[in-house]
């Protein structure tokens, strides 16, 4: 197992280098001159040229790329052009909010999607199956900002169960949980939809396999046959879905944080785009890319834990 984990970590290095290269190129094709953002439209050409030299933007693109990769290797992802603060400092301030939102969405997706998919497969074409299909279809049909607005109107404005603005007022656990419920539910609906569909499909196939019929013939209780034997063989595609859609969740977190006025990487990315702070934007994209690569590595490791045959390859 240790050899399997080390192999996946080594394979992640070229992937991360490729993603960082794409980030470097994309940031530099963003319209706008960062020197104008800092100095203003009235700055003279010589002042802008001096600032470009100070920021290293006048150097050849290859030199800029090597310097960029060198900074990343040392843990330096730059300084904000508008505030002159280290990007890591701004990221460290909002990253915990994005992490707890994403983890809560995954917990909702797996905790609701897997049981719902299992029940739907056991009650094929029954009421539970139709409910699961409707929930799954609704989850993939509503954009994050639409479902977020509907949740706000229903549970924050009308019923007043949760705050309209999901920015925790204090550091208390209850206050943070209250501010987290609606954004996590909004983001988790997407994960519930995909996990339910994959679990239902896998369980329908597994329940017709010979080993399940043999277990039933031996007189095993239905709950053991379903939850211990059949479900275990469905976990690999479920892990695949969770790993693939972690990146989608990070993207939808941008819309969710804006709708619910919640701090996080999403709002910080919008601020960087609005202010044309390409250094901050570049740092945020590096953090997001790193998070997605780490999520993929963890997904590969989860494969080995769920199915020992994977780690033996």
Buried (B, 14 or more C-beta within 10 A) or exposed (E): EEEBBEEBEEEBEEBBEEBBEEBBEEBBEEEEBBBBBBBEEEBEEEBBEBBBEEBEBEBEEEEBBEEBEEBBEEEBBBBBBBEEEBBBEBBEEBBEBBEBBBEBBBEBBBBBBBBBBBBBBBBEEEEBBEBBBEBBEEBEEBEBBEBBBEBBEEBBEEEEEBBEEBEBEEEEEEEBBBBBBBBBBBBBBBBBBBBBBBBBBBBBEBBEEEEBEEBBEEEBEEEEBBBEBBBEBBBBBBBBBBBEBBBBBBBBBBBBBBBBBBBBBBBBBBBBBEBBBBBBBBBBBBBBBBBBBEBBBBBBBBBBEBBEEBBEE
